[in-house]
Amino acid sequence: MGPGGGARCIALFLVLLPSPSATPHGPAQRSRLRNGLPALGRALELAPLSGRPEAAPAARAARPRAPAPPPPRTADPGGSPGPAPAEAEPAPRQSLSVYSDLHAFYYSWYGSPRREGHYIHWDHVMVPHWDPKISASYPRGRHSPPDDLGSSFYPELGPYSSRDPEVLREHMTQLKEAAIGVLVLSWYPPGMADDNGEPSDDLVPAILDTAHQYSIQVAFHIQPYKGRDDITVHDNIKYIIDTYGSHGAFYRYKNSMGKSLPLFYIYDSYLTSPEAWAHLLTPNGPHSIRNTPYDGVFIALLVEEGHTHDILAAGFDGMYTYFASNGFSFGSSHQNWKAVKNFCDANNLMFIPSVGPGYIDTSIRPWNNHNTRNRVNGKYYETALQAALTVRPEIVSITSFNEWHEGTQIEKAIPKKTPTRLYLDYLPHQPSLYLELTRRWAEHFIKEKEQWLM
């Protein structure tokens, strides 16, 4: 995993091979590709490949941790948030502003022996290529933490558990440092999980409670699961709103008419037909949620150009692009964002471009180095942020806060070398580089938006 591959990946417009999760053509191919790429955070994205020599991690003193706030409040079954967090000690960095127009995709699927008794996701399998001849040339098996992670970078917090209250507080501190006002939680229904994880809906109350202490809101990113369709998503929306909707940290988007509605991102929405989605998302659909207590703002994933018309026909309220790799799909290519924004404006849809710091998933898809995108010491991220600003979006989403498998994280990473691995890092910059870049850009974005509205 040395830095030698960096030059190969600096070119941002590579000719890319078809990607398992993001270029669905016919049903057979889509199925085969999805089998090749189990439901990870997304599909193929960008990748950072800059190894730079900085002081060894041990030389950098750990930042003193703020005193722990009281234990998180738990929401009761009806969704009541319980005592106001104002009674708790103020969270660290409380004076920093956050912006609800800046969203970051967040993953709570990590586990460690201290909390869960074993590692979850850090020991990710190496996904075989769907072509057995190609697959034979690459390593198989799974990673072996703590020295060998399913990631090309090493987190400052180590291979943590998402259930650790101290980790949650540190994540909220970092989100706040980055001015991110909305955490977009990757979500599966109770009892369900991705292929490499374990159910985690029971962690949502702690995430909401901790986010509330930092003035951060939580939106839901509904993932694909076996049997997901318009009927089961209707049940999911009802469950989420009934269970969490009255919590103070539950995110609602306020539209131009002054109405506040929950906002949901639907990942891999193209796997369900527009006709089926229309049953749920158009006013006359047989089980429509429109104009009911379960109405919301529903954002579909844009991958291929033709999806724009499908998303409109399906009754969605907008589209997002998720993938952090410029050129990987039609939707993730910055050069197409102006045309997509024009289409959305003409059809009263919201366009939420997704920006990322880089992409590298070869720790879990060893055969996928052609989709790597080098971070170029933060320049790749700044280019993406500028491209988003150019189309004057209402909201910008960041891929991601902590999708470590695909190397799209802006969470703090440290230099790390083990007997078997040399991890990438953010050198010569500090572990907080991407948080600082995000805040600087966010403040610029908000000022620009004020000008647009004048």
KARA-V323703 format. One record per backbone hydrogen bond with DSSP energy under -1.0 kcal/mol. NH is the residue of the N-H (numbers start at 1). CO is the residue of the C=O. If there is no record, write none. Layout:
# KARA-V323703
nh,co
NH,CO
NH,CO
This chain:
# KARA-V323703
nh,co
6,3
9,6
23,19
30,26
31,27
32,28
33,29
34,30
35,31
36,32
37,33
40,38
59,56
60,57
76,80
79,76
87,84
88,85
96,93
99,179
102,99
103,396
104,182
105,398
106,184
111,120
116,112
120,111
122,120
124,121
126,141
127,364
135,131
136,132
137,134
138,135
143,124
148,144
150,122
151,149
156,412
158,155
160,158
162,110
164,161
168,164
169,165
170,166
171,167
172,168
173,169
174,170
175,171
176,172
177,173
178,174
179,176
180,175
181,99
182,102
183,217
184,104
185,219
186,106
187,221
192,189
197,194
203,200
204,201
207,203
208,204
209,205
210,206
211,207
212,208
213,209
214,211
215,212
216,211
217,181
218,249
219,183
221,185
222,265
223,187
228,225
233,229
234,230
235,231
236,232
237,233
238,234
239,235
240,236
241,237
242,238
243,239
244,240
245,241
247,244
250,247
251,218
253,261
255,259
258,255
261,253
264,297
265,220
266,299
267,222
271,268
272,269
277,273
278,274
280,277
281,277
282,278
285,282
287,279
288,285
289,280
292,289
295,292
297,262
299,264
300,318
302,320
307,304
308,305
310,306
311,307
312,308
313,309
314,310
315,312
316,311
317,298
318,298
319,350
320,300
323,321
328,325
331,303
336,333
337,334
340,336
341,337
342,338
343,339
344,340
345,341
346,342
347,343
349,344
350,317
352,319
355,397
359,373
360,406
364,361
365,361
368,365
371,368
372,369
373,359
378,375
379,376
380,375
382,378
383,379
384,380
385,381
386,382
387,383
388,384
389,385
390,386
392,389
396,101
397,353
398,103
399,355
401,105
404,402
408,403
411,401
414,154
418,421
423,416
424,152
429,426
433,430
436,432
437,433
438,434
439,435
440,436
441,437
442,438
443,439
444,440
445,441
446,442
447,443
448,444
449,445
450,446
451,447
452,448
453,449
454,451
